[in-house]
Amino acid sequence: MLVLTRKTGEEIIIDGHIRVTVTAVRGDKVRLGISAPPNVRVDRAEIHERRNEFGEESRAPEMVH
């Protein structure tokens, strides 16, 4: 696991086409913005696990907020 320190407004780039931006830090909560191509599914961990549990991985990617 790579651990990075970023300030609000700073970004990391994954594989040249996925951009993760720190949009806010409030107390113990960090808000992230993620830009990825439409064919890359971006889910919260609990949504990812639910999709795997119910076999929904083959469905088209959806935006999850």
mmCIF file of the C-alpha atoms, coordinates in Angstrom:
data_MODEL
# 
_entry.id   MODEL 
# 
loop_
_atom_site.group_PDB 
_atom_site.id 
_atom_site.type_symbol 
_atom_site.label_atom_id 
_atom_site.label_alt_id 
_atom_site.label_comp_id 
_atom_site.label_asym_id 
_atom_site.label_entity_id 
_atom_site.label_seq_id 
_atom_site.pdbx_PDB_ins_code 
_atom_site.Cartn_x 
_atom_site.Cartn_y 
_atom_site.Cartn_z 
_atom_site.occupancy 
_atom_site.B_iso_or_equiv 
_atom_site.pdbx_formal_charge 
_atom_site.auth_seq_id 
_atom_site.auth_comp_id 
_atom_site.auth_asym_id 
_atom_site.auth_atom_id 
_atom_site.pdbx_PDB_model_num 
ATOM 1  C CA . MET A 1 1  ? 0.000   0.000   0.000   1.00 0.00 ? 1  MET A CA 1 
ATOM 2  C CA . LEU A 1 2  ? 1.232   3.430   -0.933  1.00 0.00 ? 2  LEU A CA 1 
ATOM 3  C CA . VAL A 1 3  ? 0.473   6.077   1.704   1.00 0.00 ? 3  VAL A CA 1 
ATOM 4  C CA . LEU A 1 4  ? 0.552   9.716   0.606   1.00 0.00 ? 4  LEU A CA 1 
ATOM 5  C CA . THR A 1 5  ? 0.041   13.038  2.330   1.00 0.00 ? 5  THR A CA 1 
ATOM 6  C CA . ARG A 1 6  ? -1.959  15.594  0.348   1.00 0.00 ? 6  ARG A CA 1 
ATOM 7  C CA . LYS A 1 7  ? -3.491  18.959  1.168   1.00 0.00 ? 7  LYS A CA 1 
ATOM 8  C CA . THR A 1 8  ? -6.890  20.235  0.071   1.00 0.00 ? 8  THR A CA 1 
ATOM 9  C CA . GLY A 1 9  ? -6.816  20.835  -3.672  1.00 0.00 ? 9  GLY A CA 1 
ATOM 10 C CA . GLU A 1 10 ? -3.867  18.521  -4.285  1.00 0.00 ? 10 GLU A CA 1 
ATOM 11 C CA . GLU A 1 11 ? -4.200  15.435  -6.467  1.00 0.00 ? 11 GLU A CA 1 
ATOM 12 C CA . ILE A 1 12 ? -2.757  12.034  -7.199  1.00 0.00 ? 12 ILE A CA 1 
ATOM 13 C CA . ILE A 1 13 ? -2.858  10.447  -10.639 1.00 0.00 ? 13 ILE A CA 1 
ATOM 14 C CA . ILE A 1 14 ? -3.342  6.691   -11.086 1.00 0.00 ? 14 ILE A CA 1 
ATOM 15 C CA . ASP A 1 15 ? -2.251  4.997   -14.306 1.00 0.00 ? 15 ASP A CA 1 
ATOM 16 C CA . GLY A 1 16 ? -2.219  8.323   -16.151 1.00 0.00 ? 16 GLY A CA 1 
ATOM 17 C CA . HIS A 1 17 ? -6.010  8.603   -16.426 1.00 0.00 ? 17 HIS A CA 1 
ATOM 18 C CA . ILE A 1 18 ? -7.563  8.385   -12.952 1.00 0.00 ? 18 ILE A CA 1 
ATOM 19 C CA . ARG A 1 19 ? -7.365  11.587  -10.913 1.00 0.00 ? 19 ARG A CA 1 
ATOM 20 C CA . VAL A 1 20 ? -8.039  11.673  -7.144  1.00 0.00 ? 20 VAL A CA 1 
ATOM 21 C CA . THR A 1 21 ? -8.401  15.165  -5.646  1.00 0.00 ? 21 THR A CA 1 
ATOM 22 C CA . VAL A 1 22 ? -8.634  16.040  -1.949  1.00 0.00 ? 22 VAL A CA 1 
ATOM 23 C CA . THR A 1 23 ? -11.613 18.418  -1.929  1.00 0.00 ? 23 THR A CA 1 
ATOM 24 C CA . ALA A 1 24 ? -11.991 18.949  1.833   1.00 0.00 ? 24 ALA A CA 1 
ATOM 25 C CA . VAL A 1 25 ? -10.712 17.829  5.223   1.00 0.00 ? 25 VAL A CA 1 
ATOM 26 C CA . ARG A 1 26 ? -12.997 18.342  8.227   1.00 0.00 ? 26 ARG A CA 1 
ATOM 27 C CA . GLY A 1 27 ? -11.973 16.755  11.502  1.00 0.00 ? 27 GLY A CA 1 
ATOM 28 C CA . ASP A 1 28 ? -11.526 13.033  10.898  1.00 0.00 ? 28 ASP A CA 1 
ATOM 29 C CA . LYS A 1 29 ? -13.303 13.079  7.514   1.00 0.00 ? 29 LYS A CA 1 
ATOM 30 C CA . VAL A 1 30 ? -11.629 13.514  4.142   1.00 0.00 ? 30 VAL A CA 1 
ATOM 31 C CA . ARG A 1 31 ? -13.636 14.336  1.021   1.00 0.00 ? 31 ARG A CA 1 
ATOM 32 C CA . LEU A 1 32 ? -12.241 13.004  -2.254  1.00 0.00 ? 32 LEU A CA 1 
ATOM 33 C CA . GLY A 1 33 ? -13.167 13.764  -5.839  1.00 0.00 ? 33 GLY A CA 1 
ATOM 34 C CA . ILE A 1 34 ? -12.420 11.019  -8.358  1.00 0.00 ? 34 ILE A CA 1 
ATOM 35 C CA . SER A 1 35 ? -12.304 11.498  -12.126 1.00 0.00 ? 35 SER A CA 1 
ATOM 36 C CA . ALA A 1 36 ? -12.026 8.346   -14.192 1.00 0.00 ? 36 ALA A CA 1 
ATOM 37 C CA . PRO A 1 37 ? -12.929 7.249   -17.713 1.00 0.00 ? 37 PRO A CA 1 
ATOM 38 C CA . PRO A 1 38 ? -16.517 5.987   -18.124 1.00 0.00 ? 38 PRO A CA 1 
ATOM 39 C CA . ASN A 1 39 ? -15.344 2.377   -18.456 1.00 0.00 ? 39 ASN A CA 1 
ATOM 40 C CA . VAL A 1 40 ? -13.728 2.468   -14.975 1.00 0.00 ? 40 VAL A CA 1 
ATOM 41 C CA . ARG A 1 41 ? -16.154 1.694   -12.179 1.00 0.00 ? 41 ARG A CA 1 
ATOM 42 C CA . VAL A 1 42 ? -15.587 3.727   -9.005  1.00 0.00 ? 42 VAL A CA 1 
ATOM 43 C CA . ASP A 1 43 ? -17.495 2.501   -5.926  1.00 0.00 ? 43 ASP A CA 1 
ATOM 44 C CA . ARG A 1 44 ? -17.327 2.861   -2.177  1.00 0.00 ? 44 ARG A CA 1 
ATOM 45 C CA . ALA A 1 45 ? -16.068 -0.412  -0.618  1.00 0.00 ? 45 ALA A CA 1 
ATOM 46 C CA . GLU A 1 46 ? -19.492 -1.388  0.765   1.00 0.00 ? 46 GLU A CA 1 
ATOM 47 C CA . ILE A 1 47 ? -21.119 -0.914  -2.667  1.00 0.00 ? 47 ILE A CA 1 
ATOM 48 C CA . HIS A 1 48 ? -18.345 -2.917  -4.330  1.00 0.00 ? 48 HIS A CA 1 
ATOM 49 C CA . GLU A 1 49 ? -18.880 -5.764  -1.848  1.00 0.00 ? 49 GLU A CA 1 
ATOM 50 C CA . ARG A 1 50 ? -22.654 -5.689  -2.397  1.00 0.00 ? 50 ARG A CA 1 
ATOM 51 C CA . ARG A 1 51 ? -22.177 -5.837  -6.191  1.00 0.00 ? 51 ARG A CA 1 
ATOM 52 C CA . ASN A 1 52 ? -19.886 -8.858  -5.785  1.00 0.00 ? 52 ASN A CA 1 
ATOM 53 C CA . GLU A 1 53 ? -22.307 -10.555 -3.404  1.00 0.00 ? 53 GLU A CA 1 
ATOM 54 C CA . PHE A 1 54 ? -25.233 -10.216 -5.818  1.00 0.00 ? 54 PHE A CA 1 
ATOM 55 C CA . GLY A 1 55 ? -23.236 -10.839 -9.000  1.00 0.00 ? 55 GLY A CA 1 
ATOM 56 C CA . GLU A 1 56 ? -23.718 -7.366  -10.454 1.00 0.00 ? 56 GLU A CA 1 
ATOM 57 C CA . GLU A 1 57 ? -20.141 -6.928  -11.720 1.00 0.00 ? 57 GLU A CA 1 
ATOM 58 C CA . SER A 1 58 ? -21.198 -7.632  -15.287 1.00 0.00 ? 58 SER A CA 1 
ATOM 59 C CA . ARG A 1 59 ? -23.577 -4.660  -15.399 1.00 0.00 ? 59 ARG A CA 1 
ATOM 60 C CA . ALA A 1 60 ? -22.558 -1.379  -16.994 1.00 0.00 ? 60 ALA A CA 1 
ATOM 61 C CA . PRO A 1 61 ? -20.728 1.081   -14.726 1.00 0.00 ? 61 PRO A CA 1 
ATOM 62 C CA . GLU A 1 62 ? -22.924 3.521   -12.805 1.00 0.00 ? 62 GLU A CA 1 
ATOM 63 C CA . MET A 1 63 ? -22.098 6.725   -11.003 1.00 0.00 ? 63 MET A CA 1 
ATOM 64 C CA . VAL A 1 64 ? -22.188 6.251   -7.228  1.00 0.00 ? 64 VAL A CA 1 
ATOM 65 C CA . HIS A 1 65 ? -21.928 9.230   -4.906  1.00 0.00 ? 65 HIS A CA 1 
# 
